[in-house]
Amino acid sequence: MDWGMKNRLSRIIKPKDKRTVMLAVDHGYFMGPTSGLENIKTMVDPLLRYADTLMLTRGALRNYIDPEQQIPIVLRVSGGTSIINEDHLLHEGTVVSVEDAIRLNVSGVAFSILVGQPFERDTILGMTEYIDTCERYGIPVLAVTAVGRGLGKDVKYLSLASRMAAELGAHIVKTYYCDGFEKVVETCPVPIVIAGGKKQPEKDALQMAFDAIQAGAIGVDMGRNIFQSSSPVGMMKAVNAIVHKRYTVKEAYDLFESDHIKN
Ligand code: 5RP
């Protein structure tokens, strides 16, 4: 692995504890102005100091984020479907060239695969082609193991999708937490972060983050459970405390509550 790849990875996965808190606000590429992301700038500006990296689209980066921001960027580079086209949801391909990713000075890119759907091959080959290009420039690829309709977020499926992504060359895998998550981690040879998934009560989301870390995840790439929270800053702080400060769920929830009360 060359210096550049190692350097970019170290901007995403913090050297001090090999963990990461990724704030995901890339949802607009297929969900449009989803609740909480009506204006990404006003939402993320108060959160960035508590996140290690920001995952978003090139349009969001260019239009909502100050170029003097120092937070490392993981750029969403796959897409091509919308939430209203149910038959082909997440049948994604490349939507950002690696040249544009380099121009945007990103630390990594994110590409979704959809194992188990009829079009799985398209998404998998799309990701591997992108990985090959990124290898030439020393840019790490975060594989997003999307879960299509009718497929379960269970240990068998998530172990399959995560291991496939890693074997095909992804440098980091983003998947979902599930019962028996230890097996997903143990059978995946690259670091794993968990997505938060749909909004749930803050305490439940914090428990999920805690359990995922205990099971071996290196962190989270969380979006809706932060920007749709009743106190996004409080939730960002609480998640950061679980990932980096080894807070218990109670300690983290108290931190969330204290911030919630303050605001
Ligand atoms: C959407 C994504 C999101 O980055 C990922 O799902 C994390 O966001 P959330 O915590 O809201 O699930 O890839 O396609």
Residues whose N, C-alpha, C, O or C-beta is under 5 A from the ligand:
A	BS01	5RP	A24 D26 H27 V144 A195 G196 G197 K198 D221 M222 G223 R224 N225
